[in-house]
Amino acid sequence: MAGCATAAVLDGIPSLSAPHTDSILVGEENLQEQQDEVLAIQAIYEGSDEERIQVISQPDDSGHGLFQIQIVVPVATPSEGCQVDIMLPSPVDTSPVDGEGGEAVGAVGGQTAEERGAGKQEGARALTPPPDIAKGVPLQRSLSGQRWTGSFNLRYLCPMTLHLTLPPTYPSHDPPAFALSCAWLRRSQLSVLCRQLDKLWEANMNMPVIFSWVDWLENETFSCLGLTNNQVLMPEPSAEDSDESDVDGRAMSECSDLGQAIHTLLQYSSQRDAVEFCKNVQECCLCMDEKSGSKFFRLEPCKHHFCFDCIATHCSLHVAAGTVQLLTCPGYECNVVVSPDVLQTVLPPDAFIRWETLSLQRSLDQMDDVVYCPRCQAVVIREPDVTLNLGYCLTCCFSFCTECEQQWHQRSQLRDERARRRYQELRAEVEARSMSLNAIKKKTVRCPCCRVPVEKIEGCNKMTCRCGKSFCWLCGQAINGYNHFTSSTCVLFRYQPENVVQRVPERRPPEALLWMQARAEMMDNPRQREIRCPQCKQTNFKLDNNNHLRCWNCKSNLCFHCKGRVTGVITQHFVSGGCPQHS
């Protein structure tokens, strides 16, 4: 196909359509040949996706100067793409160190122990791959420990660059002077290609050869170098390690280091893939319509693609509903976040501003140290010492308590601390009293007349209280004489556990009541904050500025402002009921 296109473009140009049989062309004839060849090549590569040919300089009208041309040569890669394997040497000094941790005991191989110890430390630092390489591709250490390895897949490889200078004697006597560079080929491989271009000139001497060179490089590079769909990328050997006689001076390295070469390869493949995607017809993953790829959004890094209408509807619905945290790729089980660039393109200006506001709000709400000023609603970073509950607004210069949103009151922090200590004291007192009462109940029976607890030490089950009344120790009933023990199941002397009165353990007050009591004791005017529950008549206290209370006993909702019970939706009572929720 390339030969047919070339023949069509060069039709009518005698110097390119038939070999010269005349004497060697010199001077103006060579210049005319060069001008015609450059124009033909420009016509061949005109309209491609990227600029293939660039004329850097050309002779002036008087014939002074030379043609200098730079041609981009894309290399035909396998249809399935190419895998690039990275091999980065990383030698480690493994020589033993005598007397490690102490003084040097001798020199081995011309090195002291200190020098070899320094070499060992330098080798240890090599356990971390170079940062400029690790940014592009994850690397792992080989089993031998002598190199770092990694790999990545590319659909397209970077093109080569052919730099040409046409001498005055081209094409009659001499070939063009050239240099060949590439980001993923070593200089030794480029040298093989340079020598092959020399052979093409020798086979077509005295003929225009530029297009033949470019066409051969584009289609025969892989076969000439014996490459497959795996390409090894490694640093160029140092001057002392390389055989300069095997390297052609026209073979040039396009990237100064391996990290730059990797970045160039990844960037080019991504750009070329996007161009090819836009040129072809694609099917939307949502509506299944087929359109030109230029009318699709392709999300990164999942590569799912959707048409403009579908992605615009998807984004608009989430922004309108306020669910900006769900603005991810519509693909099945894909959690890739839709980028701001896509949102700015598909959303109207007011919707995009709403998305920015909601996203910022969601981010701030997830931060534990962010609060809002109760006066101006500006964002405030609370003090690192959480016990202070202090927030200072830089906008309106207001210091406030982050718990009750009132003016900051350090005194309340101390009061809360005292309340916590008092709560622990009350718990200890209740625990001790409960244990004491339960112990008394286990060993005593109350007199049915005066209710004084009586303990039996010894004797029969007929007990006489200090009030003069008698009762049965087993059942606790008041008796006269001993007839009770003959007419009932109770016995006079033998102990019958099944007949002993069941004694209920002492009931402990709820934890909520203890905490409320401790907080109430720390208040200046507890009576002013007291409210009785209209449901169970228990006393409750308003502990902060919120008028919505919940009874510690029956769990009913109360309003401190109107002293009534709140039923239904709590917020509705304060919105339409006329009672302020905070005071």
ZABA-454614 format. One record per residue (C-alpha): residue in three letters; x, y, z. Coordinates in steps of 0.05 Angstrom, whole numbers, padded with zeros to 5 digits, always signed. Each point is the difference from the previous one (the first is absolute). Layout:
% ZABA-454614
ALAXYZ
...
//
This chain:
% ZABA-454614
MET+00000+00000+00000
ALA+00057+00048+00016
GLY+00032-00014-00068
CYS-00065+00015-00037
ALA-00009+00065+00038
THR+00071+00020-00014
ALA-00007-00014-00074
ALA-00063+00042-00004
VAL+00032+00059+00036
LEU+00064-00003-00040
ASP-00036-00007-00067
GLY+00026+00053-00048
ILE+00067+00010+00036
PRO+00052-00029-00047
SER+00055+00000+00052
LEU-00040-00047+00045
SER-00036-00043-00051
ALA+00061-00027-00038
PRO+00074-00010+00015
HIS+00051+00049-00028
THR+00037-00024-00062
ASP+00034+00065-00014
SER+00064+00024+00029
ILE+00003+00018+00074
LEU-00044+00059+00017
VAL+00034+00057+00034
GLY-00016+00069+00027
GLU-00069+00026-00017
GLU-00025-00067-00023
ASN+00015-00032+00068
LEU-00035+00058+00035
GLN-00061-00009-00045
GLU+00000-00074+00016
GLN+00002+00014+00074
GLN-00057+00052-00004
ASP-00044-00048-00039
GLU+00014-00057+00049
VAL-00016+00043+00061
LEU-00065+00024-00032
ALA-00020-00072-00017
ILE+00013-00025+00070
GLN-00039+00058+00030
ALA-00058-00017-00046
ILE+00003-00074+00020
TYR-00003+00013+00075
GLU-00047+00059-00002
GLY-00065-00009+00040
SER+00027-00052+00050
ASP-00018+00003+00074
GLU+00067+00029+00019
GLU+00050+00043-00038
ARG+00045-00051-00035
ILE+00049+00046-00035
GLN+00031+00065+00021
VAL+00047+00040-00045
ILE+00049+00034+00047
SER+00039+00037-00053
GLN+00005+00004-00076
PRO+00043+00034-00053
ASP-00017+00072-00016
ASP-00016+00027-00069
SER+00074+00006-00017
GLY+00011-00073+00018
HIS+00039+00012+00064
GLY-00016-00045+00059
LEU-00021-00072+00009
PHE-00065-00038+00010
GLN-00006-00023+00072
ILE-00061-00045+00012
GLN-00028-00036+00060
ILE-00047-00058-00014
VAL-00041-00037+00052
VAL-00002-00075-00015
PRO-00055-00040+00036
VAL+00019-00072+00009
ALA-00052-00054-00017
THR-00011-00039+00064
PRO-00037-00066+00009
SER-00076+00006+00000
GLU-00005-00025+00072
GLY+00047+00054+00024
CYS+00068-00007+00032
GLN+00026-00018+00069
VAL+00059+00041+00024
ASP+00044-00034+00052
ILE+00045+00044+00042
MET+00067-00024+00024
LEU+00036+00049+00045
PRO+00068-00023+00027
SER+00009+00011+00074
PRO+00065-00031+00025
VAL+00008-00012+00074
ASP+00066-00005+00037
THR-00003-00070+00031
SER+00072-00004+00023
PRO+00007-00022+00073
VAL+00018+00052+00052
ASP+00049-00023+00053
GLY-00010+00025+00070
GLU-00069+00029-00015
GLY-00021+00045+00057
GLY+00073+00008+00025
GLU+00068+00021-00027
ALA+00028-00022-00067
VAL+00042-00063+00005
GLY+00032+00004-00068
ALA-00007+00018-00073
VAL-00029-00049-00051
GLY+00007+00013-00074
GLY+00031+00068+00012
GLN-00059+00024+00042
THR-00003+00013+00074
ALA-00059-00023+00041
GLU-00025+00071+00004
GLU+00001+00007-00076
ARG-00035-00067-00009
GLY-00050+00019+00054
ALA-00016+00064-00038
GLY-00009-00041-00062
LYS-00048-00045+00037
GLN-00041+00060+00022
GLU-00001+00026-00071
GLY-00024-00068-00023
ALA-00055+00001+00053
ARG-00024+00067-00028
ALA-00007-00034-00067
LEU-00057-00042+00029
THR-00046+00058-00018
PRO-00010+00011-00075
PRO+00016+00068-00030
PRO-00060+00046+00012
ASP-00002+00026-00072
ILE-00008-00072-00025
ALA-00049-00023+00055
LYS-00049+00056-00016
GLY-00017-00028-00068
VAL+00002-00076+00011
PRO+00003-00042+00064
LEU+00067-00036+00005
GLN+00020-00062+00038
ARG+00068-00027+00018
SER+00025-00061-00037
LEU+00018-00064+00037
SER+00074+00012-00011
GLY-00006+00070+00030
GLN+00041+00029-00058
ARG-00056+00037-00036
TRP-00070+00029+00004
THR-00052-00028-00048
GLY-00069+00022-00022
SER-00045-00001-00060
PHE-00058+00038-00031
ASN-00043-00008-00063
LEU-00005+00050-00056
ARG-00044+00000-00061
TYR+00045+00048-00038
LEU+00075+00012+00002
CYS+00031+00068-00008
PRO+00023+00016-00071
MET+00072+00007-00021
THR+00028+00066-00024
LEU+00042+00005-00063
HIS+00042+00063-00005
LEU+00023+00013-00072
THR+00049+00049-00032
LEU+00002+00000-00076
PRO+00070+00017-00027
PRO+00008+00037-00067
THR+00023-00066-00031
TYR-00065-00038+00018
PRO-00027-00040-00036
SER+00052+00000-00056
HIS+00060-00022+00042
ASP-00012-00004+00075
PRO-00056-00023+00045
PRO-00033+00046+00051
ALA+00036+00009+00065
PHE-00046-00026+00055
ALA-00008-00015+00073
LEU-00051-00048+00030
SER-00029+00005+00070
CYS-00053-00038+00040
ALA-00025-00003+00072
TRP-00004-00076+00007
LEU+00058-00026-00043
ARG+00072-00004+00025
ARG+00056+00031-00040
SER+00024-00068-00021
GLN-00068-00016-00031
LEU-00003+00068-00034
SER+00069-00013-00028
VAL-00026-00062-00035
LEU-00055+00042-00032
CYS+00050+00053-00022
ARG+00043-00051-00035
GLN-00062-00029-00034
LEU-00018+00070-00027
ASP+00070+00002-00029
LYS-00013-00065-00036
LEU-00066+00028-00029
TRP+00039+00059-00028
GLU+00052-00045-00031
ALA-00056-00041-00033
ASN-00033+00063-00028
MET+00060+00046-00010
ASN-00011+00066-00036
MET-00075-00006+00015
PRO-00044+00040+00049
VAL+00001-00045+00061
ILE-00035+00038+00057
PHE-00068-00032-00010
SER+00030-00069-00007
TRP+00037+00010+00066
VAL-00062+00023+00037
ASP-00043-00055-00028
TRP+00051-00054+00018
LEU+00008+00027+00071
GLU-00075+00001+00009
ASN-00014-00071-00022
GLU+00065-00040+00008
THR+00030+00023+00066
PHE-00030-00057+00042
SER+00021-00054-00049
CYS+00070+00029-00010
LEU+00014+00003+00074
GLY-00035-00066+00015
LEU-00050+00032+00047
THR-00066-00031+00022
ASN-00056+00029+00043
ASN+00049+00003+00058
GLN+00050+00056+00003
VAL+00055+00006+00053
LEU+00015+00070+00025
MET+00064+00011+00038
PRO+00050+00057+00011
GLU+00055+00011-00051
PRO+00066-00032+00022
SER+00054+00046+00025
ALA+00058+00021-00045
GLU+00048-00050+00032
ASP-00050-00058-00006
SER-00022+00013-00072
ASP+00035-00019-00064
GLU+00006+00066-00037
SER+00021-00036-00064
ASP-00069-00032-00003
VAL-00038+00065+00010
ASP-00014+00045-00060
GLY+00011+00074+00012
ARG-00066+00015-00035
ALA-00039-00040+00052
MET-00024+00050+00053
SER-00036-00010+00066
GLU-00065+00039+00002
CYS-00010-00002+00076
SER+00053+00018+00051
ASP-00021-00052+00051
LEU-00044-00061+00008
GLY-00053+00036+00040
GLN-00010+00052-00055
ALA-00005-00056-00052
ILE-00055-00035+00039
HIS-00038+00064+00009
THR+00005+00015-00075
LEU-00024-00070-00019
LEU-00060+00002+00047
GLN-00020+00070-00021
TYR+00005-00013-00075
SER-00039-00066+00004
SER-00055+00034+00040
GLN-00005+00058-00049
ARG+00001-00045-00062
ASP-00052-00046+00031
ALA-00046+00060+00012
VAL+00009+00023-00072
GLU-00017-00069-00027
PHE-00061-00004+00046
CYS-00027+00066-00026
LYS+00010-00020-00073
ASN-00042-00064+00005
VAL-00074-00013+00013
GLN-00015-00019+00072
GLU-00060-00028+00037
CYS-00024+00034+00064
CYS+00001-00046+00060
LEU-00067+00028+00025
CYS-00046+00016-00059
MET+00035-00047-00049
ASP-00001+00053-00055
GLU+00057+00000-00050
LYS+00033+00066-00012
SER+00068+00028-00019
GLY+00052-00007+00055
SER+00007+00076+00002
LYS-00070+00003+00030
PHE+00019-00043+00060
PHE+00032+00010+00067
ARG+00052-00052+00018
LEU+00011-00003+00075
GLU+00068-00013+00030
PRO+00028-00048+00021
CYS-00057-00049-00011
LYS-00006+00017-00074
HIS-00077-00005+00001
HIS-00031+00045-00052
PHE-00068+00034-00002
CYS-00031+00049-00048
PHE-00008+00073+00019
ASP-00075-00004+00012
CYS+00005-00060+00047
ILE+00057+00026+00042
ALA-00033+00069+00004
THR-00065-00030+00025
HIS+00036-00044+00050
CYS+00039+00059+00029
SER-00059+00048+00000
LEU-00044-00049+00039
HIS+00051-00010+00056
VAL+00015+00075+00006
ALA-00074+00017+00002
ALA-00012-00053+00054
GLY+00062+00021+00040
THR+00031-00069-00004
VAL+00067+00024-00026
GLN+00036-00055+00038
LEU-00033-00049-00050
LEU+00027+00035-00062
THR+00040-00059-00024
CYS+00006-00037-00066
PRO-00068-00027-00021
GLY+00033-00066-00020
TYR-00019-00063+00036
GLU+00034-00003+00069
CYS+00048+00055-00020
ASN+00021+00049+00054
VAL+00042+00047-00042
VAL-00017+00072+00018
VAL-00023+00045-00057
SER+00054+00052-00010
PRO-00014+00075+00010
ASP+00019+00012-00073
VAL-00058-00044-00024
LEU-00048+00032+00049
GLN+00019+00071-00022
THR-00013-00020-00072
VAL-00068-00033+00008
LEU-00031+00041+00056
PRO-00029+00070-00006
PRO+00039+00054+00038
ASP-00049+00003+00058
ALA-00002-00076+00007
PHE+00076-00003+00000
ILE+00003+00053+00055
ARG-00050-00041+00040
TRP+00044-00062-00009
GLU+00061+00037+00025
THR-00038+00026+00061
LEU-00029-00068+00017
SER+00067-00035-00010
LEU+00035+00049+00046
GLN-00056-00007+00051
ARG+00006-00077-00001
SER+00075+00004+00008
LEU-00004+00048+00059
ASP-00054-00042+00034
GLN+00047-00060-00001
MET+00054+00039+00038
ASP-00003-00009+00075
ASP+00034+00066+00015
VAL-00045+00043-00044
VAL-00060+00038+00029
TYR-00041+00060-00023
CYS-00004+00068+00033
PRO-00069+00010+00032
ARG+00001+00074-00020
CYS+00024+00003-00072
GLN+00000-00075-00018
ALA+00073+00003-00022
VAL+00044-00061+00004
VAL+00039-00004+00065
ILE+00055-00048+00020
ARG-00009-00019+00073
GLU+00058+00002+00049
PRO+00042-00064+00002
ASP-00014-00007+00075
VAL-00069-00031-00004
THR-00013+00010+00074
LEU-00004+00075-00011
ASN-00058-00005-00050
LEU+00026+00066-00029
GLY-00011+00027-00070
TYR+00025+00067-00024
CYS-00029+00030-00063
LEU+00050+00039-00042
THR-00056+00034-00039
CYS-00039+00033+00057
CYS+00051-00011+00056
PHE-00051-00037+00044
SER+00023-00051+00051
PHE-00053-00053+00014
CYS-00011-00066+00033
THR-00003-00056-00051
GLU-00050-00039+00042
CYS-00055+00051+00014
GLU+00021+00052-00053
GLN-00004+00056+00052
GLN+00055+00048+00020
TRP+00060-00041+00023
HIS-00003-00015+00074
GLN+00060-00036+00028
ARG-00036-00003+00067
SER-00049-00050-00029
GLN+00057-00046-00018
LEU+00023-00001+00072
ARG-00072-00010+00022
ASP-00008-00060-00046
GLU+00064-00030+00028
ARG-00026+00008+00071
ALA-00066-00030-00022
ARG+00036-00061-00027
ARG+00037-00008+00065
ARG-00064+00008+00040
TYR-00034-00051-00044
GLN+00054-00051+00016
GLU-00008+00016+00074
LEU-00075-00011-00003
ARG+00010-00066-00036
ALA+00048-00023+00055
GLU-00049+00022+00055
VAL-00058-00036-00033
GLU+00041-00063-00010
ALA+00021-00001+00073
ARG-00070+00014+00026
SER-00030-00053-00046
MET+00050-00053+00023
SER-00013+00018+00074
LEU-00076-00002-00007
ASN+00002-00066-00039
ALA+00044-00031+00054
ILE-00050+00024+00054
LYS-00058-00029-00039
LYS+00033-00068-00006
LYS+00012-00006+00076
THR-00062+00035+00030
VAL-00076-00002-00001
ARG-00041+00062+00015
CYS-00049-00001+00058
PRO-00071+00001-00028
CYS-00020+00051+00053
CYS+00056+00052+00006
ARG+00038-00018-00064
VAL+00066-00004+00037
PRO+00049-00050-00031
VAL+00013-00058+00046
GLU+00058-00048-00007
LYS-00004-00072+00026
ILE+00064-00024+00035
GLU-00025-00065+00031
GLY-00060-00035+00031
CYS-00069-00017-00027
ASN-00038+00034-00057
LYS-00047+00038+00048
MET+00030+00070+00001
THR-00017+00056+00051
CYS+00013+00071-00023
ARG+00022+00055+00047
CYS-00070+00029-00009
GLY-00027-00061+00036
LYS-00034-00032-00060
SER+00015-00071-00022
PHE+00007-00025-00072
CYS+00022-00061-00039
TRP+00071+00003-00027
LEU-00017-00045-00058
CYS-00062+00035-00029
GLY+00003+00068+00035
GLN-00072-00003+00027
ALA-00020+00027+00068
ILE-00017-00057+00049
ASN-00024-00012+00072
GLY+00034-00057+00035
TYR+00020-00064-00035
ASN-00066-00020-00033
HIS+00025+00026-00068
PHE+00052-00055-00005
THR-00052-00055+00010
SER-00054+00028-00046
SER+00046+00021-00058
THR+00057-00028-00041
CYS+00051+00039+00040
VAL+00041-00040+00051
LEU+00026+00024+00066
PHE+00072-00021-00002
ARG+00017-00029-00068
TYR+00022+00049-00055
GLN-00044-00003-00062
PRO+00030+00042-00058
GLU-00062-00007-00043
ASN-00041+00036+00053
VAL+00047+00059+00010
VAL-00029+00067-00022
GLN+00027+00021-00069
ARG+00039+00064+00010
VAL+00003+00047-00060
PRO+00071+00029-00012
GLU+00010+00074+00008
ARG-00017+00038-00063
ARG+00056+00043-00027
PRO-00016+00068-00031
PRO+00010+00005-00076
GLU+00066+00026-00027
ALA-00037+00057-00036
LEU-00028+00024+00067
LEU+00069+00000+00032
TRP+00030+00039-00058
MET-00057+00051+00002
GLN+00007+00007+00075
ALA+00075+00012-00007
ARG-00010+00053-00054
ALA-00056+00033+00041
GLU+00045+00006+00061
MET+00050+00040-00043
MET-00053+00051-00022
ASP-00005+00069+00030
ASN-00077+00001+00000
PRO-00025-00071-00008
ARG-00071+00019+00018
GLN-00004+00045-00061
ARG+00018-00058-00045
GLU-00046-00051+00033
ILE-00060-00031-00037
ARG-00047-00055+00021
CYS-00019-00052-00052
PRO-00075+00005-00013
GLN-00001-00075-00015
CYS+00036-00031+00061
LYS+00007+00062+00045
GLN+00076-00011+00008
THR+00046+00060+00006
ASN+00045+00017-00059
PHE+00050+00056-00011
LYS+00018+00040-00062
LEU+00075-00011-00006
ASP+00016+00045-00060
ASN-00035+00052-00044
ASN-00043-00052-00037
ASN-00073+00004+00021
HIS-00013-00071-00025
LEU+00009-00049+00059
ARG-00011-00074+00008
CYS-00025-00027+00066
TRP+00051-00045+00033
ASN-00055-00045+00028
CYS-00055-00009-00053
LYS+00040+00025-00060
SER-00055+00050-00019
ASN+00019+00061-00042
LEU-00009+00066+00039
CYS+00002+00074-00017
PHE+00033+00041+00054
HIS-00030+00065-00028
CYS-00073-00020+00006
LYS+00011-00055+00052
GLY-00042-00047-00042
ARG+00009-00067-00033
VAL+00022-00001-00073
THR-00033-00051-00045
GLY+00009-00015-00074
VAL+00056+00033-00038
ILE+00046+00036+00049
THR+00022+00054-00048
GLN-00072+00015-00019
HIS-00015+00020+00072
PHE+00055+00053+00000
VAL-00013+00024-00071
SER-00076+00009+00002
GLY-00014-00005+00075
GLY+00029+00067+00018
CYS+00053-00027+00047
PRO+00074+00015-00014
GLN+00043-00062-00001
HIS+00060+00037+00030
SER-00002+00052+00055
//
